Amino acid sequence: MSSSPLLLAGVEAGGTKFVCAVGTGPNDLRAEARIPTTTPEQTLDEVAAFLRQAQATHGPIAALGIACFGPVELDPESARYGHILATPKAGWSDTDVAGVLGRALGVPVAFDTDVNGAALGEGRWGAGVGFDPFVYLTVGTGIGGGAVVDGRPLHGMGHPEMGHLPVPRDRARDPFPGCCPYHRDCLEGLASGTAIAARWGRAAQDLVDRDEVWDLEAEYLGAALASIVWTLSPRRLIVGGGVAEVPGLLDRVRTQLRLRLGGYLRHPTLAGDLGSFVVPPALGARAGVLGALAMADDALGAGKGRLPR
Ligand code: ZN
């Protein structure tokens, strides 16, 4: 739970919309807004106007958290910290999201990926509570994963790229070459919503009653989750995103993961059907913006966060 009585702002910056909130947590949101993603100038202008209006109405905001679509620069030593880097999203490459919004409010800014933001939200208020370390994997148009370790998202050179894990595949059974522009048949290239639509010629939501689609999908996701289990020893795997919401998919994934683990790890967490080990997110579509609030709170508590330059 948040120990800070101070008002915080969170922004989940997505490719189609910016979800904004001001408050102290999920049970105390004073103002919320959804702003369509258009040009960087117009979008950030509208977000800043919302935050200033919320501040005028509800009082001073102490810190701002931003969970942003990527790729993004997370290295605090870099001059481009808080920027979106080269992105296919037209007009948004090299946008200083953290700087523009931080200067608009004049408060410390915490900045991370959208996936890490959602992971932090689940860790603070959702399915990750009490399960540190845990991994949040989102399976939608693309695939991304965040690991929360000791309460913080795992960073490194940049951030983990679990969507590009290699996965075993049977080319006779699945001749689809994969759609990742860098690796072809990595996890994202084989199992993202984009890959499903390209392989089967229809969108995932129009394939829900096709067993062969979801058996194959579960094999790829199960294999990737096994790699994540071996590498990070998470206490819980939260699997969200539009594709993961297909009814019955998580059950198939649990079955595949059990097969991959092969009974090697003997831990109470892995007993039974993995029903409490592989779980859906608890916060749904609000995980990202709530995670951004948690980031703002952490930045304040740790004296971290960056004052805008
Ligand atoms: Zn890839």
Boltz pocket constraint, residues with backbone or C-beta under 6 A from the ligand:
constraints:
  - pocket:
      binder: B
      contacts: [[A, 163], [A, 164], [A, 180], [A, 181], [A, 182], [A, 183], [A, 184], [A, 186], [A, 187], [A, 188], [A, 189]]
      max_distance: 6.0
